[in-house]
Amino acid sequence: MTCREFADFIMAYLSGELSSDVRRDFETHLTRCANCQQYLAGYKHTIDLGRRAFDDDGELPGDVPEDLVKAIMAARRR
């Protein structure tokens, strides 16, 4: 597997949709390629940040401008 193929399969890998043969090739490549290891770690981190961005825990830092909050809430309603 090449790095480009790795990148093409990363989403299917994380969602468990790869066939066993492709998954094995993916994981073998991952053990041998430091760049793809970093890419996968960054990809997972980005997904985590995206999920956390949409958590509605209701708490905002005190220094967030009220106008910004109103603009974001208005955009979400559209």
C-alpha positions as CSV (number, residue, x, y, z in Angstrom):
1,M,0.0,0.0,0.0
2,T,1.2,3.5,-0.8
3,C,0.8,6.6,1.3
4,R,-1.8,7.9,-1.1
5,E,-3.8,4.7,-0.9
6,F,-3.5,4.9,2.9
7,A,-5.0,8.4,2.8
8,D,-7.8,7.2,0.5
9,F,-8.7,4.4,2.9
10,I,-8.4,6.2,6.2
11,M,-12.0,7.0,6.7
12,A,-13.1,3.5,5.8
13,Y,-10.5,2.1,8.2
14,L,-11.7,4.2,11.1
15,S,-15.3,3.2,10.5
16,G,-14.5,-0.5,10.2
17,E,-15.5,-0.8,6.6
18,L,-12.4,-2.2,5.0
19,S,-12.2,-5.8,3.9
20,S,-9.8,-7.9,6.0
21,D,-7.2,-8.0,3.2
22,V,-7.2,-4.2,2.7
23,R,-7.2,-3.7,6.5
24,R,-4.2,-5.9,6.9
25,D,-2.3,-4.0,4.1
26,F,-3.4,-0.7,5.7
27,E,-2.1,-1.8,9.2
28,T,1.1,-3.2,7.7
29,H,1.8,0.1,6.0
30,L,1.0,1.9,9.2
31,T,3.6,0.0,11.1
32,R,6.3,0.9,8.6
33,C,5.5,4.5,7.8
34,A,6.1,7.3,10.3
35,N,4.5,9.9,8.1
36,C,1.2,7.9,7.9
37,Q,1.3,7.3,11.7
38,Q,1.4,11.0,12.2
39,Y,-1.3,11.6,9.6
40,L,-3.6,9.1,11.3
41,A,-3.0,10.7,14.7
42,G,-3.7,14.1,13.3
43,Y,-6.8,12.8,11.5
44,K,-8.2,11.3,14.7
45,H,-7.4,14.5,16.6
46,T,-9.3,16.6,14.0
47,I,-12.3,14.3,14.3
48,D,-12.2,14.6,18.0
49,L,-12.0,18.4,17.8
50,G,-14.9,18.5,15.4
51,R,-17.1,16.4,17.7
52,R,-16.1,18.6,20.7
53,A,-16.9,21.8,18.8
54,F,-20.5,20.7,18.5
55,D,-21.0,19.5,22.1
56,D,-23.7,21.5,23.7
57,D,-22.5,21.6,27.2
58,G,-23.7,25.2,27.5
59,E,-20.5,26.6,29.0
60,L,-18.5,29.2,27.1
61,P,-15.4,31.0,28.3
62,G,-16.2,34.3,29.9
63,D,-14.2,36.3,27.4
64,V,-16.3,35.2,24.4
65,P,-18.0,38.3,22.9
66,E,-21.8,38.2,23.1
67,D,-22.1,39.5,19.6
68,L,-20.1,36.5,18.4
69,V,-22.3,34.1,20.3
70,K,-25.4,35.7,18.7
71,A,-24.0,35.5,15.2
72,I,-23.1,31.8,15.6
73,M,-26.5,30.9,17.0
74,A,-28.2,32.8,14.1
75,A,-26.1,30.9,11.6
76,R,-26.9,27.6,13.2
77,R,-30.6,28.2,12.8
78,R,-30.3,28.7,9.0
